[in-house]
Structures are given as C-alpha cells and as structure tokens.
Amino acid sequence: VSLSWELVKNDVEPGIVESRLTITNHTGSDLTADGGWLIGYCWMSVHPYTFEGAELEETEVCASYHTLRPTATFRPLADGESRSYRFLQRGAIIRETCGPQGAFFIDSEGNASDAPIASAAFTGPDQWLRKSNPGYADGEWLYEYNTPKFTLKMDKAEKAFRPLHLVPQPKEIIPSKKAAKVNTWLVMNRNTELPAEGYRICFGKRAIQIEYADENGLFYAEQTLDRLRENGEKVYVSEIKDWPDLPHRGFMLDIARNYTPKEEVIKLLDWMARYKLNVLHFHIADDEAWRLEIPGLSELTEVGSRRGYTTDEHDRLYPAYNGGWDPTANTTANGFLTRQDYIDIVRFAHRRGIRIIPEIDMPGHSRAAIVAMEERYRRYSNLSHARYHDKYMDLAEEYRLVDPDDQSVYSSAQYYTDDVICIARESCYRFAFKVIDEIAEMHKEAGAPLQAFHVGGDEVAHGAFERSPLCLEKMKELGLEHTYQLKDWFLRRLIDHLSPMGIQIAGWEEIAMRGNEANPLFANDSVLSWCWNSIPEWKGDEKPYTLANAGYPVVLACVGNNYIDMSYTNHHQERGLHWGGYTDERSTFDFLPFDIYRSVRYTMKREPRDIDAYDAQKTIRLQPEARKNIVGINGQLFAETIRSSEQVEQYVFPKLQGLAERAWNAVPVSLRQSAASTYQLGWIGGKGFPFEIERLVYLDQLYRYELPRLHREGVRFHLAQPGIHREETDGKTLILMNCPVPGAVIRYTTDGSEPTEDSSIYTQPLDASSFGAAAIFRAKAFYLGEESCTTTL
C-alpha cells in the first residue's frame, strides 16, 4: 500500500486535531475486513481518538508506534483503488514534519513491506495559525525580529567588543599599529602561573611566542592561530592572553533515539575542539535504543540497537520516531558502536582536549535495556532443563531488570508504561556495575581514564515502584516510607560503587532535588547535576542556584537557551521540538550563567520578555561563595526529530558557536565592568544597552566569518529566514524584506508559490499595487548553498 497524509485543522474539538489519510491498494488483491493485515507507522505527540466510520482502528502500541487494523465494518478496498479517511486524534500538529513517518504494510501472511507515505505541505493560515500557537514566525514577526533596534558603526563597535574575528573571543588583546605575522616560527614554553587551560601569545618580529598553562592551553593557542590564519586577514595585535571562565564546556549528543555513526561523531568532536569545548556528554542509551557493545551482554546490541516490526521484541525493539519495519535498514533507527569504535572516539577526543562523559539513563528511560535483558532471561530460562536447571536459571536472573509481578501503573514523559528498572532487585546493581566497569575499562584502554559517569536519573514516572512486590518488600526492609527514598537508596548504591574508582557521579537535576529543595543526602558527594528546567513560565529556573547554594556542583543545561534540538523559530517548515520554547544562534549567546533570570529573552508565546521586571521578582540568588559551584554549561541535542547526519549539523550550527562563546566567556565583555564608563556608546553609534550592541557585533562576525568557515569544510548549517513587512508610506503600500545574514540573497514570489533559485531577487522595497490585491508574498534566503524556510506575508 501507499499512503498520503494532510493536516486539516487543529482544535476541531478542544484538544483534537483533524487530518486526512488516503490509503491506496497496490497488493494485487482486495483488502478486506478479515484480511489480517495492518499498517504500522510512527507519530509523535498525537494519540488515538477516532476514525471516520470506524472502518479502521488505530492502536498506540508503544509510545510513538501506532498501527491501523480493519474493523468488521471495513469496506473492501480493491487493488488500485484509493480511499480517504477523516482522522481525529488527541494532540496538536504544528509542523509539516509532525505527520506520520516510516509507514509499512504487513499482509495476511505476516510479510512486511514499505508503505511510502507522502505528507502534504501546509498551504494556508488555517493550518499554521491557531489560538494555542501565538508568536508564529510570519513575515511581520520575522521582520521585526531581524531588524536591529539601533545602527552601529561596525568597525568601531568591533574594536570595543570583539577586535578579533574569533569564536570564542580572547579575554585580553593588546592592539598594535603594525600587522602581526601569523605564519612564522613558534616558540613554546609552559607557564604554570597562567589559569588552567590558559595561554598567552606574543607576536614578535621573527617568531610567535606561546606560553601555556597545560596541554589544553597549548592546544587552544594553536586553535586561535589556526583560525586567524583561516581568516586570511592582517591582524593588528601584539599580544593575546586568554583562558576559560568555566572548566566544563560541554555538548550532549543523543545517539539513542536516532543513531549518529562513529565517523560523524568524530567530525563533530573536531569542530567542538576548534571552538574550545572540552566535554562530550554522550547519551548512548535510552528507552528507544542501546548503542554501545558491552562484552558479556550481547543482547543489549543484538536486540536493543535494532528497531522494526515485531510482536514479541525477541530480536528487535518496536519502531520509534522514524518508524520502519526492517531492523537491518540503513537508517538512524538502527546501529551501534562496537567496543573498539567507542575506544577510538574516546582516544580521538582525548587528543583534542575533550573528555567523554557517557550517559546510561537509570532507573527511568531504560526500556531498551529492560527489553534486552528480558530476552536474555528468556533465552537462558528456555535452556533450563532438569539437569542444568539451577545453573541456567541463575544466568537468566543474573541481570534481569524487572519485577515480573509488578502491577504499577505509570506513563513516562514519552508515554512509555514499562521503562523503569526495578531498583529493589540485586540483579539491577549487577547490571549497572557491569556496564560501568566495562565502560571504565574502555576509557582506560583509550588512555583517557573515566572521570565522570552520567546516570540520568530524570523523569522517573509518578506511580513507578508503587505496586511492585519486590519494591514494597525492599522499602519495608530498609524502613522507607516513600518511593523517592528508594530512588535515593539506588543513587547511594551507585555512588558507593563509583567513588572508590575515582569517578564522579553525574545526572540530571532530579537526582539532586527533592521537590523544589536540594536533597540534603548527597550534598557532600560531589554529585554533578545537569540543571535543565530554565523555563520561567514553569518556575523551574531557580533550581540551579538552589543546588549551587546547597553545595552541589552544577552544570547549566538550561532548555531555554541551550537545548539545541528546540526549533529555531515557530514556523511550520522548521524541524525540532518546541516544548521548551525556541532556540537559535541568539539564544545560546544570550545565556548568562551567573545571571540566568535575564537569559531567556522571549516568552513561550514568542513575545519579548521584560527581563528587568522578571529578574526583580526572583528571591533565590546565587550566593557569592557558591559561584564556584557553577562549573560549566552544556548544550543538548536530543535526537527524536533527527533523521540524518546532515540534520545533526543543521541543528548544531550556528547554535554551537554561541554555546562555545558563553562557555569560554561566562561574563560577556559588555558586562565585565561598567559599560557606561568603559565604552563611549555614542562613539560606536549605539543607542542601546552594551550587551545588545555586543550581540549585534557577535552575530555580524558569526555570519561573515563562521558560516563561510563551515561551508569551506563541507559542514551544513541552518540559515535564518527573511522577514517581510507591509508599510504605508506617502499613500503607497510598500513591501520591505530583510535578512540578518549579510551576503544572503532574498528571492521572492507574489503568487503564493515556493521561492526557488530562479525566483526574483529582492533589492529594494516593492510597490504592492504592482502585484494586485490578491498577491501573496513569499520569500526565502539563499546563502552558500543553504536555503532558509519560506516566509509568508
């Protein structure tokens, strides 16, 4: 069969979305009510409600995996015939990429085949405009967003804020009237009086002298020189002195939800090193897959790294996200790193000053491990005949992760009902310690000992453990009254295993919090907490400072600025999620680690936030003595919406540069001292606040130097959309367009069609009367082989 899908409208009933699904039969025979066939597909964020006429029944088998089966009222669909159905579901759809994906057909004999599915492009405001989705990125919204609030004398502003065209910008730069030589002899000496990872470069007549604090400092000095050479400019500077403000400058790559192969991981590590990031937070296991070979636990990858059609999950997991029936298909659903692959990645990263912090999420987000270990249990228990019964049953139980009598009812944030490990079982700890020890051995073999291990610990669904006989028995044995105490006991067991190995335990903020307060049980255990909930509307942005004030070391992973998988804008053609707002190249630059209440500058409705008023409301402040506990920041790329390595690059760039800038320079130049006394704003043409001026300079350099750098190296990047504005001037209606990227070409159409590389080029305001009252203006930016989404007015 083949399918076509189109969105009709959201909120046809409260919380109900309507779409239309057309099924075409190519089987060579009729599809009938008793044919025993089904159609499978994946669909995020919507849930079954009803089908027109109830001819088909939709079942949400497991989270995003859905099936359609014929009911008794299904009318035969002849070979070659098509039929459309009205589809109602609970939820909402706000992007073209949010339709069903990875469809397949299972015939009456159980044979599987692809079911190509075409999703229709959105064609009008009825689809992309809705009451619950304000702040849509239409022409007017984007025009205002793209328009600087003031003009600058850019050359003078650069001298004040960013005299070198580098990301991150060095801390101290001494200018020179003569151009420095960047291609000459290097003289290198260690200087232990420099800050950690710091360096000093002196440009002399005959040689460049480099002083460095440590190996990383030397590497970063070389990176600075390499970027200056790549820029191909004359550099009027006599000395650079530089060091990072934060010891943890990290980026998280999720290869569990959708897989990124070894070669692409290495490519990303190389770019991280260029921008002086020093931690890869490697998310390698989750509900949807397990991506790392663990000796002795072959089922983890035999079962847990493959997704496809199955009724029992004995050799693969259910489909997820991008769907598909074939567990051998070369898609992001399938794949894993061998033990040697992982060692190679760790070794490559280590040579570039990057630490790998692996994450194996426990006890929640563990469905792939649970299913794999249940298959291990099944295989061994099937071998337990009379003579070797005890031996095989011991092996079957050795790493089992569930209580088979558990009747707990819960649903995770991703709608899994079976993804929490039974932490009352001793076999759960045998499993965790086995995985930790094997990964630690890989790091040792790579010559880069494991320094921190991320256990996740987040989003354990309410209701887990509550009706598990094993958990209730363990709580009684330990004298515990609440299930959160059982989770604390679980964490203590992991800490006690890791600490003698010299490995720091890390996890999401949930492992260190008890409600809205810091958990006092682990304040002295150096539990490294990734704080992610920075959404002001959710009142969660006080947690980082709450934990830091309580003595916890904190990594700021804040969603409002640093979740790379959030969509760039609220536009129907953009990929990405939006539950945490929207992030773009401004968002990562805007992040202020020591002033987080002023970091999220737009509301969830995409309205400008009054950060002064919001900041004034906050009562929890970072205490001066706790400032040292803010150890770093981390960007996150979760992979639910990733379908290719190209998409990884377009999510990452150019957001990564702002992350790198703020990780190295936690306090922007314009905020390091009183800007009013340090910078003569009138002299550089600025009438705004110093930070806004610094941001304009940063973005100008980002677009003029960093995007071409990526292009030269064959790296894909996201291109900002143009804005379109209607303006009444002297009795005329003019159409104005803008794009924040210098050098980008704006092409437009007036008949509502998609702009292409052959469409008209915008060079000056258009007289709207020339195009008629029915004109629909659409514009798209083109730059260095990249295209933006299409803007509509």
Buried (B, 14 or more C-beta within 10 A) or exposed (E): BBBBBBBBEBBEEEBBBBBBBBBBBEBEEEBBBEBEBBBBBBBBBBEBBBBBEEBBBBEBEBBBBBBBBBEEEBEEBEEEEBBEBBBBBBBBBBBBBBBBBBBBBBBBEEEBBBBBBEBBEBEEEEBBEBEEBBBBBBBBBBBEBBEBEEEBBBEBBBBBBBBBBBBBBBBEBEEEEEEBBBEEEEEEEEBEEBBEBBBBBBBBEEEBBBBBBBEBBBBBBBBBBEBBEBBEEEBBBBBBBBBBBBEBBBBBBBBBBBBBBBEBBBBBBBBBBBBBBBBBBBBBBBBBBBBBBBEEBEBBBBBBBBBBBBEEBBEBBBBBBBBBBBBEBEBBBBBBBEBEBBBBBBBBBBBBBBBBBBBBBBBBBBBBBBBBBBBBBEBBBEEBEEEEEEEBBEBBBBBBBBBEEBEBEBBBEBBBBBBBBBBBBEBBBBBBBBBBBBBBBBBEBBEBBBBBBBBBBBBBBEBBBBBBBBBBEBBEEEEBEEBBBBBBBBBEBBBEBBEEEEBBBBBBBBBBBBEEEBBEBBBEBBBBBBBBBBBBEEEBBBBBBBBBBBBBBBBBBBBBBBBBBBBBBBBBBBBBBBEBBBBBBBBBBBBBBBBBBBBBBBBBEBEEBEBEEBBEEBEBEBEEEBEEBBBBBBBBBBBBBBBBBEBBBBBBBBBBBBBBBBBBBBBBBBBEEEBEEEBEBEEBBBEBBBBBBBBBBBBBBBBBBBBBBBBEEEBBBBBBBBBBBBEEEEEEEBBBBBBBBEEBBBBBBBEEEEBEEEBEEBEEBBEBEEBEEEBEBBBBBBBBEBBBBBBBB
